[in-house]
Amino acid sequence: MSLFPHWREKTEGVVGPDERLPWPQTVAMGVQHVIAMFGATVLAPLLMGFNPNVAILMSGIGTLIFFVVVGGRVPSYLGSSFAFIGVVLAATGHQGPGSNANLGVALGGIIACGALYTLIGCAVAATGTRWIERFMPPVVTGAVVAVIGLNLAAVPIKNMTPTAFDAWMQAVTFVSVALVAVYTRGMLQRLLILVGLVVSTVVYAVLTNGFGLGQPIDLAPVAKAAWFGLPAFAAPVFEPGAMLLIAPVAVILVAENLGHLKAVSAMTGQDLDRYMGRAFIGDGLATMVSGAGGGTGVTTYAENIGVMAATKIYSTAMFVVAALIAVVLGFSPKFGALIQTVPTAVMGGVSIVVFGLIAVAGAKIWVDNRVDFSDNTNLIVAAVTLILGTGDYTLTLGQFKLGGIGTATFGAILLYALLRRR
């Protein structure tokens, strides 16, 4: 077996991971995958106060790292992970909008998380996946994923509506996203976050720049920005408290990646479990590299799974193309300046939708796996985990604080291990 696949050209039907369309069509598919991941990968750094140019650049680099580690056998794009938002905001005290003043502290924690994730990947590569599935059954992973969204609910509602006008614009935004989700079809529907954001920004501009109802959008920075240039890289600061707070996110990333590979295996009809450890290692290394340069932690993206499911094209070649396009966009200051013009209220409305979708994704894991809530073990694990995370239950030991997402994650795993022994 060669180190990387020799893609066989195919022009019709289902295209497998080791196949590809003709190169012009492969490039077009790569562009589509960039668009699919774009909205969420840009939104996450903006919510945490990171530089979006660096985040886009690192998503491309991270995808290439992942491709190399798995030998090009697993179709996947790595984008900004929303699992980091809660712990990063807690560790840095950032309330947005604007740049995060304690960015370095967050980056040190992200690198620690990537290192832990890589070690888990090495263990899985050596011993298999059975032990992970034993400690993290669907009731646990579903609860942990749901908690990510619920824990963040107060951020857009309490911190991103300084005026009554902003609150109304949030409503316009999430209604716009909802209308796109329900009344459009095809690729437009799959880009519901991005399309809803653009529509809401246009409405905001008409009401503010046109009618003077709120803070107008200033496009001067976009006009001044250069088309190409180096993004604003940042250096990590290794603070033990922040590292201990952010590192446990690795458990969530394991759950996300595990679900990603299971989904892709089902779609392609190929057993990808043998690449599970390498996939964890690739994602962990990509997260460490991203954190070292000022980017967010990265994870496999459900948006891209959706595109593959719709097109029946699973070629890993198109993800190489998508990664290279993202790298080019990362070196465009004008692109970054344009992103920064998105109004806070619009970003808050999009956040309401995204955080809600994360919470519902956790419930979907329960439904898809037919979790039996008549079993008291499942019932108690889910119930306690949801309240710990939603209420931001915090444990303090000296100078170290473990916030809601951390206590919910570890609580779910430990509580299940304790109760299942009956």
WOCOR-V167392 format. One record per helix or strand of 3 or more residues. SS is the DSSP state (A for helix, B for strand). FROM is the first residue (numbers start at 1). TO is the last residue. If there is no record, write none. Layout:
ss-><SS | SS>
from-><FROM | FROM>
to-><TO | TO>
This chain:
ss-><A | A | B | A | A | A | A | A | A | A | A | A | A | A | A | B | A | A | A | A | A | B | B | A>
from-><23 | 52 | 78 | 82 | 103 | 130 | 138 | 153 | 164 | 186 | 192 | 220 | 240 | 249 | 273 | 298 | 302 | 317 | 333 | 344 | 376 | 395 | 400 | 404>
to-><48 | 69 | 80 | 92 | 127 | 135 | 151 | 159 | 183 | 190 | 210 | 224 | 247 | 268 | 293 | 300 | 311 | 330 | 340 | 368 | 390 | 397 | 402 | 419>
